[in-house]
Amino acid sequence: MDFLLLAVLAAMILLLISQNRKRKRDAENLVSSLAVGANVLLHAGIKGKVVAIDGDDIELETTPGVKLRVVKQAIRGIETAEGK
């Protein structure tokens, strides 16, 4: 009985660890695939177009003439033409 409980607990821990690794890898791939001109969505819900990339920071244009400077990790996703 104790062995079964420990096996289930170990399986759950391994599942959580693998999910966290996958989530982290996906986030790193998203940040590395950023390019100037891409339409992105921030975690705060702000949409914008990437105007410039400077190290860990990006500059977004949310509306014509309005630019925001945010860190790359604030990006939730890249909008594609199919997503519109």
C-alpha positions as CSV (number, residue, x, y, z in Angstrom):
1,M,0.0,0.0,0.0
2,D,2.8,2.5,0.9
3,F,4.7,1.5,-2.2
4,L,1.7,2.3,-4.4
5,L,1.2,5.7,-2.7
6,L,4.8,6.6,-3.2
7,A,4.8,5.5,-6.8
8,V,1.8,7.7,-7.6
9,L,3.3,10.6,-5.8
10,A,6.6,10.2,-7.7
11,A,4.7,10.0,-11.0
12,M,2.8,13.2,-10.2
13,I,6.1,15.0,-9.3
14,L,7.8,13.9,-12.5
15,L,4.7,15.0,-14.5
16,L,4.8,18.4,-13.0
17,I,8.5,18.8,-13.6
18,S,8.2,17.8,-17.2
19,Q,5.3,20.2,-17.8
20,N,7.3,23.1,-16.2
21,R,10.3,22.3,-18.5
22,K,8.1,22.3,-21.6
23,R,6.5,25.6,-20.6
24,K,9.9,27.2,-20.0
25,R,11.2,25.8,-23.3
26,D,8.2,27.1,-25.2
27,A,8.6,30.6,-23.6
28,E,12.3,30.7,-24.6
29,N,11.4,29.7,-28.2
30,L,8.7,32.4,-28.3
31,V,11.2,35.1,-27.1
32,S,13.9,33.9,-29.5
33,S,11.6,33.9,-32.5
34,L,10.7,37.6,-32.1
35,A,11.3,39.8,-35.1
36,V,10.8,43.5,-36.0
37,G,7.3,43.9,-37.5
38,A,5.7,41.0,-35.6
39,N,2.3,41.7,-33.9
40,V,2.5,40.6,-30.3
41,L,0.2,40.3,-27.2
42,L,1.6,41.1,-23.8
43,H,0.6,39.4,-20.5
44,A,-1.2,42.6,-19.6
45,G,-3.5,42.3,-22.6
46,I,-1.8,45.0,-24.6
47,K,-1.4,44.4,-28.4
48,G,1.3,46.0,-30.4
49,K,3.8,45.8,-33.3
50,V,7.5,45.2,-32.6
51,V,9.4,48.3,-33.7
52,A,12.8,47.6,-32.3
53,I,14.6,44.9,-30.3
54,D,17.5,45.9,-27.9
55,G,18.9,43.1,-25.9
56,D,16.2,42.0,-23.4
57,D,14.0,44.9,-24.2
58,I,11.6,45.5,-27.1
59,E,9.9,48.6,-28.3
60,L,6.2,48.2,-29.2
61,E,4.0,50.6,-31.2
62,T,0.5,50.2,-29.8
63,T,-1.1,52.9,-31.8
64,P,0.4,55.2,-34.4
65,G,2.9,57.4,-32.5
66,V,2.6,55.6,-29.1
67,K,5.6,53.4,-28.3
68,L,6.1,51.2,-25.2
69,R,9.4,49.7,-24.0
70,V,8.9,46.3,-22.3
71,V,11.0,43.3,-21.5
72,K,10.8,40.3,-23.8
73,Q,9.5,38.1,-21.0
74,A,6.3,40.2,-20.9
75,I,5.2,38.8,-24.3
76,R,2.4,36.3,-24.1
77,G,2.2,35.4,-27.8
78,I,2.8,36.3,-31.4
79,E,-0.3,37.0,-33.4
80,T,-0.4,35.3,-36.8
81,A,-2.5,36.1,-39.9
82,E,-4.7,33.1,-39.2
83,G,-5.3,34.3,-35.6
84,K,-7.0,37.5,-36.6
